[in-house]
Amino acid sequence: MKASRLRSPESCIALVFGLFLSLPVTGARSETEQFLNRFQGSWEGEGRAFQMTARLQMKWEWVLGDKFLRLSLRNTMRGTNGQTQVFEGHAYYRSSGESRYEGKWFDSRGESFPIKAQAEGDALLALWGTPEQEQGKSIYRIIESGKMEVVDSVRQKDGTWKEFGRFVISRE
């Protein structure tokens, strides 16, 4: 190639910058969204829910143009009589500021609730519901590499919390 055909440094920079701007931004996440990435993936394990032995399956994945982290949950509970009950739900989380998140919950009971959540160390503390319906608290805590503790509680009329579910699950 002749030297006269080489582009100027300014035109090369403009070309590279133009190519950079055309790249998709799905991989870029804010620092607060990075916290949610630690939950991403499929998880499964044993525990108790409503005084029954139970198996919890969870999947956390970025959806809808990577704007929301969706939690898909399936809780299969077995009573002392051997009967099984299945509870399923979806939550959609997004960043609402530094270490704060908001979302919406939908479940197989036909219920939906707003969620206000925040990062607390290695845990995501999610407060869900309304005083008019029911209010609950879910804590998702990374307890070691590849393991998560999930603790669910519901607010009683006197304002205290009553735990109804506890699991230790592993990343698949």
CORWOMO-V585682 format. One line per field, one symbol per residue. psi: psi as a letter, one per 20 degrees, with the letter a starting at -180 (. if undefined). Layout:
psi=???
This chain:
psi=pqhiiqqqhghgghgggggghiqqjhipqrhhhhghhiipapqqaqbqplkqqqpppqppqprlkkhqopppppooqprhjiqqpppqrpqoqqpjaokqqqapppriijqqqqpprqpncjqooopqaqhheqprpppopohrpjqpppppqqprhjirpopiqpqoqqp.
